Amino acid sequence: MDYFLTEEQEMIRDLARRIAEERIKPQAAELDESETFPKEIMQTIAESDLFGVYIDEEHGGLGMGVFEKCLVIEELSKACTGVSVTLAASGLATYPIVLFGTEKQKEQYLPDLASGEKLGAFALTEAEAGSDAANIKTTAVEDGEDYIINGTKQWITNGGEADVYVVITMTDPNKGVRGATAFIVDHDNPGIHFGKKEKKMGIRASATREVIFEDCRVSRHQMLGRKGMGFVVTMKTLDITRLGVGAQAVGIAQGALNEALAFARERVQFGKTISSFQAVQHMLADMATQTEAARSLVYNAAKMIDGGAKDYSKESAMAKLFASDTAMKVATDAVQVMGGSGYMRDYPVEKMMRDAKITQIYEGTNQILRNVIGLDLVKDSRKKTKR
């Protein structure tokens, strides 16, 4: 479908596509096998100004929006989601500063995050607090002009590699979600440590570690928003960044479809290419239709945010939910189209199928997102009834 991209948007998309084809795709299998963090590739992405696509020009970015960021992430994800999630996760730490940072905080952090000179990480999840964000145990206790942070964050993307961490803590555990507060913590801050790199099913090139705080002292000036706003910071951020996961999922689906189609046109069985068999054509048709539908949901939700919509939680959740389910379905079907070849590591769809699974899990499991959508629908229905 034609989404009527502007010339500038086409340039951004084509630049990301070229990096994906020339720099990422040739290394994707090796990065996955060796679980190597893609430092050199991230440097290339940084030099291309793609880290700062959505950050305003005043703070070192290109002054575009969520839509353009989705274009970039989608293209990179066609080649390797382990690489694209490294960029996306840095954005997950950047958006809270964009949305809630003071001018001083923005001046201090955004230029380096926009240039890719520094990577970001968002530290929310804990052993007992994933979907149940109100159950976090990491504390920040006031001590004069500072706060002392103690606790352990789990499964943090870019953990140990990032330079800037946005950390969600409890400053008043008795208040539940209203007792959560967000802080910016630097990598070299005394009291911050990192666990081993986790061994994952997919996105193996990305770094996932525990982030451990032991009497980590931060200035009150490192607080994001006001005390007790940590849950608001989290939800407002995720409503935007979930579209990045949606874009990852669309990229995986499109990449898997491309591989399956190319294989089907070459593979000969019973004297014909398998692309001539109606059963295979129907699978490819469904894969293409589902991928395009997912892309439309992601793009429209992104444009809704960039257009200044006040409430987009439901639309963001729908886009991430549908796109990630589509990525899993299309990647699985791509393996099926390719048969035994698809199951082998010699072909990229095996990796795509493994990578697709995480898109249904992180930044809100798809079961939780169905709750978000359902509750929003009920709330809207009540408002209409009152009218």
C-alpha positions in Angstrom: 0.0 0.0 0.0 1.0 3.6 -0.6 1.2 5.6 2.6 2.1 8.8 0.8 5.4 9.4 2.6 7.0 12.8 2.2 10.3 13.0 0.5 12.0 13.4 3.9 10.3 10.3 5.2 11.3 8.3 2.2 14.9 9.4 2.7 14.8 8.3 6.4 13.2 4.9 5.4 15.7 4.3 2.6 18.7 5.1 4.7 17.5 2.7 7.4 16.9 0.1 4.7 20.3 0.5 3.2 22.0 0.0 6.7 19.8 -3.1 7.2 20.8 -4.6 3.9 24.4 -3.6 3.8 25.5 -3.7 7.4 23.1 -5.7 9.4 21.8 -8.6 7.3 25.3 -10.0 6.4 26.1 -10.2 10.1 22.7 -11.1 11.6 23.3 -14.9 11.8 26.7 -14.5 13.4 25.5 -11.9 15.9 22.7 -14.2 16.9 24.9 -17.3 17.2 27.7 -15.5 19.1 25.3 -13.3 21.1 27.6 -10.4 20.3 26.4 -6.8 21.2 26.4 -4.9 17.8 28.6 -1.9 18.8 30.0 -1.2 15.4 26.5 -1.3 13.8 25.1 0.9 16.5 27.9 3.4 15.7 26.9 3.3 12.0 23.3 4.0 13.0 24.4 6.8 15.2 26.5 8.4 12.4 23.4 8.3 10.2 21.5 10.4 12.8 18.8 7.8 13.2 18.9 7.8 17.0 17.5 11.3 17.1 14.8 11.1 14.5 12.0 11.9 17.1 14.0 14.4 19.3 13.5 18.1 18.6 16.2 20.0 16.8 16.8 22.2 19.8 18.1 19.2 21.7 20.1 17.7 18.9 17.5 15.6 17.0 15.9 15.7 13.6 12.6 17.1 14.9 10.4 14.4 13.4 8.1 12.1 15.3 6.9 8.7 16.3 5.9 7.8 12.8 9.4 8.3 11.4 10.9 6.3 14.3 8.6 3.5 13.4 9.8 3.6 9.8 13.4 3.2 11.0 12.7 0.4 13.4 10.7 -1.5 10.9 13.4 -1.5 8.3 16.1 -2.5 10.8 13.9 -5.3 12.1 13.6 -6.9 8.7 17.3 -7.7 9.0 17.8 -8.3 12.8 15.5 -7.5 15.7 18.4 -7.9 18.1 19.9 -4.8 16.5 16.6 -2.8 16.2 15.6 -3.4 19.8 18.9 -1.9 20.9 17.9 1.4 19.2 14.3 1.1 20.4 15.2 0.4 24.0 17.4 3.5 24.0 14.3 5.4 22.9 12.4 3.8 25.8 14.7 5.6 28.2 14.7 8.8 26.1 11.0 9.4 25.9 10.5 9.9 29.6 13.1 12.7 29.5 11.4 14.2 26.4 8.0 14.0 28.1 8.8 14.8 31.7 12.3 16.2 31.9 13.1 19.7 33.1 14.9 21.9 30.6 18.2 21.3 32.4 17.7 17.5 32.2 16.9 17.8 28.5 20.0 19.9 27.9 22.1 17.4 29.8 20.9 14.2 28.3 19.0 14.6 25.1 21.9 15.7 22.8 24.0 12.7 23.6 21.0 10.3 23.3 20.0 11.9 20.0 23.5 11.6 18.5 23.9 8.0 19.7 26.9 9.0 21.7 25.1 7.5 24.7 22.6 4.6 24.9 19.6 4.6 27.2 17.8 1.8 29.2 14.5 1.8 31.0 14.6 -0.1 34.3 11.1 -1.1 35.4 10.7 -4.9 35.5 11.6 -6.9 38.6 11.4 -10.5 39.7 7.9 -9.9 41.2 6.9 -6.9 39.1 6.4 -7.3 35.4 2.8 -6.8 34.3 2.1 -5.9 37.9 4.1 -2.7 37.9 2.7 -1.6 41.2 4.6 -4.4 42.9 8.1 -3.1 42.4 10.3 -3.4 45.5 13.2 -1.1 44.4 13.2 1.8 46.9 14.4 5.3 46.8 14.7 6.8 50.3 15.2 10.5 50.9 18.5 11.5 52.5 18.9 15.2 52.7 19.2 16.6 49.1 19.6 13.1 47.7 17.8 9.8 47.4 19.3 6.4 48.1 18.2 3.6 45.7 18.3 -0.1 46.6 16.9 -3.0 44.6 17.3 -5.2 41.5 15.8 -4.7 38.1 15.4 -7.7 35.9 15.6 -8.4 32.1 16.7 -4.8 31.3 17.4 -4.3 27.6 20.7 -2.5 27.0 21.6 -3.3 30.7 25.3 -2.9 31.2 25.7 -1.3 27.8 23.7 1.8 28.4 25.0 5.1 29.7 21.7 6.5 31.0 19.1 4.6 33.0 15.6 5.7 33.8 14.7 3.8 36.9 11.2 3.4 38.4 11.4 3.2 42.2 9.1 3.3 45.2 9.5 6.4 47.3 6.3 5.6 49.3 5.4 1.9 49.2 2.3 2.5 51.2 0.7 4.4 48.4 0.9 1.7 45.7 1.3 3.1 42.2 1.0 6.6 43.6 4.2 6.0 45.6 6.4 5.3 42.5 9.0 7.8 41.4 11.2 7.9 38.3 14.9 8.9 38.5 17.7 9.3 35.9 20.8 7.4 36.9 24.1 7.5 35.1 26.1 4.3 34.3 29.1 5.5 36.3 27.1 6.4 39.4 28.5 4.6 42.4 26.2 1.9 43.6 24.9 0.7 40.2 26.0 -2.8 39.2 25.1 -5.3 36.5 24.4 -9.0 36.3 25.4 -11.5 33.7 24.2 -11.2 30.2 21.0 -13.3 29.9 20.8 -16.3 27.5 17.7 -15.7 25.4 15.6 -17.5 22.9 15.7 -14.6 20.5 17.0 -11.1 20.1 20.4 -12.6 21.1 22.5 -9.7 19.8 20.9 -7.3 22.3 22.1 -7.1 25.9 19.7 -8.1 28.6 20.9 -8.0 32.2 19.9 -7.4 35.8 20.6 -3.8 37.0 21.4 -3.8 40.7 21.3 -0.8 43.0 23.2 -0.9 46.3 23.0 2.3 48.2 23.1 4.2 44.9 23.0 7.9 45.7 21.3 10.3 43.3 20.5 13.9 43.6 16.8 15.0 43.9 17.5 17.0 40.7 17.7 13.6 38.9 14.0 13.0 39.6 11.8 12.8 36.5 8.6 14.7 37.0 7.3 15.0 40.6 7.6 12.6 43.5 4.9 9.9 43.1 4.6 10.4 39.3 6.6 7.3 38.4 3.6 5.2 37.3 2.4 8.1 35.1 5.9 8.4 33.6 5.8 4.7 32.9 2.4 4.5 31.3 2.7 7.6 29.2 6.1 6.4 27.9 4.8 2.9 27.1 1.8 4.2 25.3 4.3 5.7 22.8 7.1 3.2 22.8 4.7 0.2 22.3 4.5 1.4 18.7 8.2 0.7 18.4 7.5 -2.9 19.3 4.7 -2.9 16.8 7.2 -1.6 14.1 9.6 -4.4 15.1 6.9 -6.9 14.6 5.9 -5.5 11.2 9.6 -5.7 10.2 9.9 -9.3 11.3 6.7 -10.2 9.4 7.7 -8.5 6.3 11.2 -9.9 6.4 9.8 -13.5 6.9 7.3 -13.0 4.1 10.1 -11.8 1.7 12.2 -14.9 2.5 9.3 -17.3 2.1 8.3 -15.8 -1.2 11.8 -15.9 -2.6 12.2 -19.5 -1.5 8.8 -20.5 -2.9 9.8 -19.1 -6.3 13.0 -21.2 -6.4 12.0 -24.4 -4.7 10.9 -27.1 -7.2 8.7 -30.0 -6.2 6.8 -32.4 -8.5 8.3 -30.5 -11.4 7.0 -27.1 -10.4 8.1 -24.3 -8.2 6.1 -24.5 -5.0 4.9 -20.9 -5.6 2.6 -22.3 -8.3 0.7 -24.5 -5.8 -2.5 -22.9 -4.6 -2.0 -24.1 -1.0 1.3 -22.1 -0.8 -0.2 -19.1 -2.6 -3.0 -19.0 0.0 -0.5 -19.0 2.8 1.5 -16.2 1.2 -1.7 -14.2 0.5 -2.7 -14.5 4.2 0.8 -13.5 5.3 0.9 -10.5 3.1 -2.6 -9.3 4.1 -1.9 -9.7 7.8 1.4 -7.9 7.5 -0.2 -5.0 5.7 -3.0 -4.8 8.2 -0.5 -4.7 11.1 1.5 -2.0 9.3 -1.6 0.1 8.9 -2.5 -0.1 12.5 1.0 0.9 13.6 1.3 3.7 11.1 -2.1 5.2 11.9 -1.5 5.0 15.7 1.9 6.8 15.2 0.3 9.5 13.1 -2.4 9.9 15.7 0.2 10.6 18.4 2.2 12.9 16.1 -1.0 14.7 15.2 -1.5 15.8 18.9 -4.1 13.3 20.1 -4.6 13.5 23.9 -5.5 9.8 24.5 -4.0 7.0 22.4 -3.5 4.2 24.9 -6.1 1.9 23.3 -4.9 2.5 19.7 -1.2 1.9 20.7 -2.2 -1.3 22.5 -4.2 -2.5 19.5 -1.3 -1.8 17.1 1.2 -3.6 19.3 -1.1 -6.5 20.0 -2.1 -7.2 16.4 1.3 -6.6 14.9 3.1 -8.9 17.4 0.5 -11.7 17.0 1.0 -11.2 13.2 4.8 -11.4 13.4 4.5 -14.7 15.3 2.0 -16.1 12.8 3.8 -14.9 9.7 7.2 -16.1 10.9 5.8 -19.5 11.8 4.1 -19.8 8.4 7.3 -18.7 6.7 9.1 -21.7 8.3 6.2 -23.9 7.1 6.4 -22.7 3.5 10.1 -23.4 3.5 9.7 -26.8 5.2 12.9 -28.4 6.5 15.0 -25.5 5.1 13.0 -23.0 7.2 13.8 -25.0 10.3 17.6 -24.8 9.7 19.8 -22.0 11.0 21.2 -21.6 7.4 18.0 -19.7 6.6 16.9 -16.5 8.5 13.3 -17.4 9.1 14.3 -19.7 12.0 15.8 -16.7 13.8 12.8 -14.5 12.8 10.4 -17.0 14.4 12.4 -16.9 17.7 12.7 -13.2 17.6 9.0 -12.7 17.0 8.0 -14.3 20.3 9.4 -11.5 22.4 7.2 -8.9 20.7 4.2 -10.6 22.3 5.8 -10.3 25.7 7.8 -7.1 26.3 6.3 -3.6 26.8 3.1 -5.2 27.9 2.1 -8.8 27.3 -0.6 -9.2 24.8 -2.9 -10.6 27.5 -2.4 -7.4 29.5 -3.0 -5.3 26.4 -6.3 -7.0 25.8 -7.2 -5.8 29.3 -6.2 -2.3 28.4 -8.2 -2.3 25.2 -11.3 -3.9 26.9 -11.3 -1.5 29.8 -10.9 1.4 27.4 -13.9 0.2 25.4 -16.1 -0.1 28.4 -15.1 3.3 29.6 -15.9 4.9 26.3 -19.2 3.0 26.2 -20.2 4.5 29.6 -19.4 8.0 28.4 -21.6 7.6 25.4 -24.4 6.2 27.5 -24.3 9.2 29.8 -24.6 11.5 26.8 
